[in-house]
Amino acid sequence: MKWRNWSGAVRISPAEIAKPQTEVEVASILRAAAERGRRVRPVGAGHSFTPLVATDDMLLSLEKLSGLVSANPFTGDVTLLGGTRIRDIAGLLAPFGLALPNMGDIDAQTIAGAISTGTHGTGLGFTGYSGIVTGLRLALPDGSVRERSDNDETFQAARVGLGVMGVVTAVSLRCVPAFNLECVETTEPIEHVLDSYLERSRAADHLEFFWFPGTPRATVKQLRQFRDSDPVSPMTRADRLVNREFLGNVVFGAMDAAASRVGALARPIRGIGSRLMAGRTYSDASHRVFVAPRRVRFRETEYAMPLEIFGEVVREVERAIVASGEQVTFPMEVRTAAADDTWLGSASGRESVYVAVHRYHRERFAPLLAAVEPVFRAYVGRPHWGKEHTLTADRLAQLYPRFEDFCAARAAVDPDGVLLNEHTRALLRAGALGSVVD
């Protein structure tokens, strides 16, 4: 039995893949596993780049635990089963006139996986998904299912819980009235972007940019919210097929594949990409604008730094990539987020700038990671939990004021380490796995 994550970097052979259809089944599976000394790792869509779910024992898939539990159009309170894909949420909420307040540009993840890893979009007025969580239902290794909400330490830890605080069977979120977005994409000189980005981020609803290392220009994507009752000008079918699918995925994928075999092609590919990536203005329902198809597989690292050092860290990361000599054909992606109060959220307690570095999935990622991670560390960077990094417990304890509280909360709900694997044990200084079989 084999399983791989989306990027293909994590490939495992679990002894069993369980696919429970109900919360009762999840709890029963966990209790039986604990009694038999087995390890269990919950998995959503497998879109994390790290080995968070890696196991040679039981992989517990949430794919059949999906759908809407409840929605209140007056308060915006929504409850979804943990395995619900983010791409399905808009359709589930449409009858109630509600929408997620913010989204990233990929919607393949499950809602449980997205909150467990601190997944986010962009915009200084918005937190990541974990910041809008108001309640959780957690199945625990003792066979119980517990409902957790504000002012509960298990809830605070589980909002970014890495799959070690229990299996998230349901998530309650605070949503907003449905809205439209206008997207304006421009290609601009990189120095102008770096000089103006923070000011523009304060003024815009959502702002991000993409920069191919070693090129003099960047693509800026600005989104403006407006009422869903106002008219929209959606991207035409031809534009979707030609620009997004053919050029953005088919042609780009072919160029990446060619550069992975002939490194000299990387530089002209970066130049072409930096010129042709932008140029569209359109508007549509929010979920259709936030999200872009990402069919070319890649590997990624992303760190969150204090917002005020934005310009320094972005320049240093680009210099590190160029100096490394690694021929990268994917752009850096730069976003922002509001501070939140999650214990292990990468934007916990501070407004943050996120810098993401990508590489085509068939190329070696380790040399690129080795080039940029020292920069992120120097600027007090916190890693996205679902994206590749090399940090372990000693460093993480310095970055998160509530790190030790999280570790204590984890030990309280799972003292025998049923939900741990080698990766999470290293992250959390969890020590030996007790009665769990290694």
N, C-alpha and C positions, 0 to 999 in steps of 0.2 A: 504494500500500500504506500503510495507516494503522494506528496503534496509539495507545492511550490508557491511562493508569494508572487505578486504581480511582476516585480522586476526580474524574477528568476534568481536572485542572489541567495535566497534562503530556500533550500531544498531538503526536505526531511522525509523519513519513512516511519510515521507513527504506527504503533501497534494496532491502533483502532481510531476510527473517526466516528464519533457519536453525533447524531443529528436529531436532537430532541425537538418535539413539536409543541410542547407545553412547558410551562414553568414547573409543574409538578415533576415532569420527566427530568428536567435539569437538576432539581434538588435531589431526586432519587439517584441519579448518576453520580453526583458529587458525594453523597453519603456512602454509596457502595464503593467508590474509589478510595475514600478515606479509610474505610474498614479493611480494605485489601492492600493498603499501603501503596496505592498507585498515584501517579502524578497526572494532572489535568491542566491543559492550557486552552482557554476559550479563544476562538477565532471568529472574526467577522468576515470581511471581504478579502482579507489577505493583502491589503494595499500598503501596509507598513513595510518599510525597507529594512528594518532591524529584525533580529531573531526573537522578538518578543514572544511569539507563539511556538517557537521551535521545541519539539519534544519527540522522544522515541517511544512515548507511552500513549496517552489518550489526548487527541485533539477534539475539542468540543465545539462544533460548528453551530452558529446561531442562525443559519440561513433559513430554517423553517419556522423560526420564531419572529414573524414579521407582520406588521400591520398597525393600524390605528386603534388604540384602546378608547380614547375619548378626546374631545376637543370642545372648548368653550369659546364661541366667537365674541363674547362680551369681555372676557378677561384676557384672552389669548393663551390660556393654559391648555397645553396639549400633552397627551401621554402616548408614547409609541413603544411597541415591543422592541427589544434590544437589537434584533437582527434586521430591522427595517433599513433598507438602503436609502441613503440621502436622496438619490435620484428619484425615488418614489414618493418622497414626502410632499412635494408640491401638489401632486394629484390627490393625495389623501386629504390635504388641507383645503383644497379649492372649494369644496361645498360649504365650507365654513368661513370663506373670505379671509383666510389667514395665510401667512408665509413665514419662513425663517427670516430673521432680521439681517443675516449676513451668511455668505457661503464662500467656500474656496472655489478654485477653478476646476476641481475634480469632485465628482459626486458619486463615485463608485462605492465609497465606504459605507459600512453600517453605522447607525447612530451610536451604538454602544462602542464600536471601535474608535469612532471619531472623538468622542469625549474622553475615552480612556487614554488616548495618546496626545490630547491637547491640540487637535486639529483646528485650524482657524482660516479666516479670510483676510481681508485688508480693510483698513479704515480706523481712524483714531477715535471714532465714536462708538466702536463696536468691539466686543470681546470675541474670543473663539467660542465654539459650541459649548464648552464646559461652563463658560460664564453665564449662560442663560438656563442652565439646568436648575430646576426647583425641587426635583425629587427623583429618587432611584428605588428600584426594587432589585435586591441582591439575593441570589441563591448562594448559600455558604456550604463549606465542606461538612458541617454537622447535619446537613439535610434540611435546615430551616430556610425560609424565605422571609427576608425582612425589608420593610419599607423605611426608607431614610429620607430626611429632608433637612431644612435649615436648622442650625444650632446643634447638629449631631456630628460628632467627630468622625464616625464612619462615613457619613455623607460627604463631609469636607474632603476626606482622603480619597473617596471613590470617584469624585468628579473628574479627576485625572488619575485613574486607579491602576493603569498598566495591566489590567486583567488579574491583579493579585489581591484585590479587595472583595472578591466574590464575582460571580457571573452576573452581569447586568442583564436582567430579563426585561426590564421596562425603564424608560427614561421619560421624565416629565420636563417640559421646556416652556419658557415664556416666549410665545411667538407674537407677531405684529399683524396689523391689517395688511392684506395683500397690496403690493405696490409694483410699479414699473421701474425700469432703469433705462437711462440713456447712456450709451457707451461711446466715448470719443477716443480714438487711438491716433497718436501722433508720433512721428520720428523726430527727435530733437538732439542737438549736440549734448554729449554727456556732461560736460561741465555746467551747462545751463541747468540740466536736470538735477545734478548734485547740489548746485547752489540754491535751487528754488523748491526742492522736494518737500522739505519740512513745512514751509509756509503754505505750499499748495495742499499738503496733507491736512492741515488745519481747516482749510476752506472747503475741501471736497468731501463728499460722502465716502467715496472709496477711490484710492489712488495707488497704483503700483507701477513699477517699470521693469523692463527686461534689458539686459546689457550683455552683449557678446564680448567676452574679455579680449582686450587688444584692439577694439574698434572705437571710433570716435563718436558714436551716436548710440542712443537708446530708444526703445519703444515705450511710450508712456500710455497707460490705459487708465482713463478717468471715468468713473460711473457717478451718475446723478440720479437720485431717487425722485419719483413723482407719482401722483395718484394713479391707481389702476383704472380709474374711470376716464383718464385722459387718453387721447389717441396715441398710437405708437407707430413707428416705422421699422418693422422687423427687417432683419437681414434677408435678402432675397434668397430663393432656393438656389439660384445660380451661384451666388456669393458663398453660400454654405458649402456647396459641392466643390466649387473651384478653389476658393481661398482656404476654407477650413479643412476640407477633407483631402482634396487632391494636392494642393501646395503645402498645407500645414501638416499633413500626415504622410501621404504617399510619397511625394517628392522629398520632403524633409527626411523621412525615414530612409529613403534610398541614398540620399547624400550622406547621412550618418553611417549607414552600412559601408558605403564606399570609403569614407574617411577612416573607419575602423581598420580597413585593410591597407589603405595608402594614406599615411599621416600627412603628407604634403597637401592633401585636399582640404584639410581642416581650415586653414587660413582663408582661402577663397569662400568656403562655405559660411564662415562667420561673417565675412563682408557682405555676402548676398543676403544672409538672414537679417543683418542689421538694417539693411535698406528696405526689405520687402515685408517685414513682419507686421507693419501697421498700415493705417490709411483708411480705416472704416469708421463710419458713424452710423449708429442704428439704435433702436430702442425696442423693448419688448418686456414681457413679464419677467420679474426679477430672476427666477431660476434659469431662464433661457439666456440671460446675459451674464450672470455670474460665472456660469460653467462653460468650459471650452473642451472639445474632444481632445483627449491625450492618448493617441493610439500607438505612438512611437515609445517603446519602453525605455526607461532610463533608471539610473540609480541617483540618489540624492542625499545631501546633508543640508540641514538648515538650523541656524542658531538665532536666538533672540538676544539683542543687546539693548542697553538703555538708549532711549530715543535720542538723547542729546548728543551722542557721539556718532550719529548716523553717517555724516560725511567722511569722517576719518576711517571708520571700519569698512565702508564700501570700497573706498579707494585702496585700502590696504589689502583687502581680499582680492581685488582685481590684479594688483601688483604681484601678489603671491602666486596667482594662477599663471600669469605671464612668465614670471621668473622661474617657475617650476619646469617650463618647457613642455608641459603636458598639452597636447593638442585637443582642446575641448571644442565641441561643435554645438553645445547647448548654451543658452544665455543664463546668466545669473538672474535671479528674480528677487526683487526688493519690495517688501510690504510693511505695513505698520499695524498695530493693534492697541486698543485701550488696555489699561491695567485691569486685572481682576483680582479676586481674593481666594483663588484656588490654592491649595497647598503646593502642588507640583506643577502648576501651569507655568509655561515658559514666560508669560507676561505677568506672573503673580507680583503684585505690588508695584509695578512700574510700567509706564507707557513704553512700548518696545518697537524696535525696528527689526524685521526679520530679513536675513540674507540667506538665500538658498542657492546652492551650487549643484548642478546636474551633470551627468555624463551618460552617454549612450550605453545601454545595458551590456553590450558585448565587449566593451573596453574596460581595462583595469581601473577600478575606482580607488583602491588603496593609495596610490601615489598622489592623486588629487586631494583626497581627504587629508593626507599627511601635510600637504602644502598649505591648506587653508585653516585647519584646526588650530594651529598656534595663534593665528590672528584672532579667531573667535575667543580663545581662552584669554588672550591678553586684554580683550575688551569685555570681560566678565560675561561671556556668552553662555546662554542656557540652551542645550540642544532640544530640538523637537524630538519627542520620545519615539515617534514612528519613523524617524529618518536617521541615516547612519551617523554614528559618532563613536568615540572610544572612551568616553568618560565612565568612571566607576564611582563607587560610593564616597570615597574620601573627597573627591572634587565636588560631587553633587551636594554633599553636606555643607560645603562652603557657599554654594549658590542659592540654596533654598532654606530660608529661616525655619520652615516647618518640616524639614526633611526627617529629623529624628522622630517628630510626632507622627509622621506618615508611617515610618518603620514600626513604631509601637502599635499603631492602629492595625497595620497588616498582621502583625504577630497575634493580636487579640482575636481577629476573625479567622485566622488560619494558622494556629500554633505549630502544626505538623508540616507546614509548607506544601500542602497538596497542590496549590496553585502556582508554585514556583517552578522555574526551570533554571538552567545554568546562567542564562543572560540576566534574568531578573534577580537572581541571587547575588550576582556581582554588582548590579546596580544598587541594591538595597542593603548590602552588608548583612545578608540574612544568615550567614553561617551554614552549618550542616542542615540537611533537610529532615532532621528528626527521624521519624519512623518511615518516611517515604523512601521507597526503593530507588537507589541510584542506578 
